[in-house]
Amino acid sequence: MIKKTLVLVVIALSVFMISCKKPLPNKNYEDFEHIDHWDQLNDLTDEETFLFYYSPFCPISRSIEDDVTEYFVILENDGLTIYLIHEGMIYQQGEQPLEIIETPSILIYENKEFKEIISGSKPVLDFLEARVNN
């Protein structure tokens, strides 16, 4: 009898926990804070910051938008600073500090310098998935 009661309590708690899980907000690229001039990099803190370089006109950038924004919501909730860089909006806005040739790309910026660049849809998604799961 005690085993049956205990099993029912565990099942009830499991159902309760699953139903109480807060859904992630549904965001698009436009919903995140953007950098629209390269000089704004000078205003960033020394903490690790993700800069996501994308083009809304790029089919590859658009194809991964749902996954990328979901990862960004999780990472922002964990305290990571994330800015998006719209390729068409930042074009010729200040001096570009490095050659970025591909959208989408994640630029990891820390202590006023670029630490790493991850380019292409699969590498970007793999990187974000690994980062969220750590």
C-alpha positions as CSV (number, residue, x, y, z in Angstrom):
1,M,0.0,0.0,0.0
2,I,2.8,2.4,0.9
3,K,4.6,1.6,-2.4
4,K,1.4,2.3,-4.4
5,T,1.0,5.6,-2.6
6,L,4.6,6.6,-3.1
7,V,4.4,5.7,-6.8
8,L,1.3,7.9,-7.2
9,V,3.0,10.8,-5.4
10,V,6.0,10.5,-7.6
11,I,3.8,10.4,-10.8
12,A,1.8,13.4,-9.5
13,L,4.9,15.4,-8.8
14,S,6.4,14.6,-12.2
15,V,3.2,15.7,-14.0
16,F,3.1,18.8,-11.8
17,M,6.8,19.7,-12.6
18,I,6.3,19.1,-16.3
19,S,3.2,21.3,-16.4
20,C,4.9,24.1,-14.4
21,K,7.8,24.4,-16.8
22,K,7.8,27.9,-18.0
23,P,7.8,28.0,-21.8
24,L,10.5,30.1,-23.5
25,P,9.4,33.3,-25.1
26,N,9.1,33.1,-28.9
27,K,11.6,35.7,-30.2
28,N,12.8,36.7,-33.6
29,Y,16.2,38.3,-34.5
30,E,14.6,41.8,-34.3
31,D,13.6,41.2,-30.6
32,F,17.2,41.2,-29.5
33,E,19.4,44.2,-28.8
34,H,21.5,45.2,-31.8
35,I,24.7,46.9,-32.5
36,D,24.4,49.2,-35.5
37,H,27.8,50.9,-35.5
38,W,31.2,49.2,-35.1
39,D,32.3,51.9,-32.6
40,Q,29.8,50.5,-30.1
41,L,32.3,47.7,-29.5
42,N,34.2,50.2,-27.4
43,D,31.3,50.5,-25.0
44,L,31.1,46.8,-24.2
45,T,32.2,45.5,-20.9
46,D,35.2,43.2,-20.5
47,E,32.9,40.2,-19.9
48,E,32.4,37.6,-22.5
49,T,29.8,38.8,-25.1
50,F,28.3,37.0,-28.1
51,L,27.9,39.1,-31.2
52,F,25.7,37.3,-33.8
53,Y,26.4,38.6,-37.3
54,Y,23.5,37.8,-39.6
55,S,21.5,38.9,-42.6
56,P,17.7,38.7,-42.7
57,F,18.0,38.3,-46.4
58,C,20.3,35.3,-46.1
59,P,18.3,32.0,-46.5
60,I,20.7,30.3,-44.1
61,S,20.4,32.9,-41.4
62,R,16.6,32.7,-41.7
63,S,16.5,28.9,-41.7
64,I,18.2,28.7,-38.2
65,E,16.4,31.7,-36.7
66,D,14.1,29.7,-34.4
67,D,16.8,27.6,-33.0
68,V,19.3,30.4,-32.6
69,T,16.9,32.7,-30.8
70,E,15.8,29.9,-28.5
71,Y,19.4,29.3,-27.5
72,F,19.9,33.0,-27.1
73,V,17.0,33.3,-24.7
74,I,18.4,30.5,-22.6
75,L,21.9,32.0,-22.6
76,E,20.6,35.5,-21.8
77,N,18.7,34.0,-18.9
78,D,22.0,32.5,-17.7
79,G,23.5,36.0,-17.7
80,L,25.4,36.1,-21.0
81,T,25.4,39.4,-22.9
82,I,24.3,38.9,-26.6
83,Y,24.0,41.5,-29.3
84,L,23.0,41.0,-32.9
85,I,24.6,42.6,-35.8
86,H,22.4,43.1,-38.9
87,E,24.8,42.9,-41.8
88,G,22.9,45.4,-43.9
89,M,22.5,47.9,-41.1
90,I,26.1,48.0,-40.0
91,Y,27.6,48.1,-43.4
92,Q,30.0,51.0,-43.7
93,Q,29.1,52.2,-40.1
94,G,32.5,52.8,-38.7
95,E,35.6,50.8,-39.4
96,Q,35.0,47.1,-39.4
97,P,37.5,45.6,-36.9
98,L,37.9,42.3,-38.8
99,E,36.9,40.6,-42.0
100,I,33.6,38.8,-41.5
101,I,32.7,37.0,-44.7
102,E,29.9,34.7,-43.8
103,T,26.4,35.0,-42.3
104,P,25.6,33.6,-39.9
105,S,28.5,34.0,-37.6
106,I,29.0,34.2,-33.8
107,L,31.8,36.5,-32.7
108,I,33.0,35.9,-29.2
109,Y,34.2,39.2,-27.8
110,E,35.9,39.6,-24.4
111,N,38.3,42.1,-22.9
112,K,38.0,44.4,-26.0
113,E,39.1,41.7,-28.5
114,F,37.7,39.0,-30.6
115,K,38.4,35.6,-29.1
116,E,36.7,33.3,-31.6
117,I,34.6,33.3,-34.7
118,I,32.2,30.5,-35.5
119,S,30.7,30.7,-39.0
120,G,28.1,28.7,-40.9
121,S,24.7,27.3,-39.8
122,K,25.9,23.9,-38.5
123,P,28.9,25.2,-36.6
124,V,26.8,28.0,-35.1
125,L,24.0,25.6,-34.0
126,D,26.5,23.0,-32.7
127,F,28.4,25.7,-30.7
128,L,25.2,27.1,-29.2
129,E,23.8,23.6,-28.3
130,A,27.1,22.7,-26.6
131,R,27.2,26.0,-24.7
132,V,23.6,25.7,-23.5
133,N,24.2,22.1,-22.4
134,N,27.3,22.9,-20.3
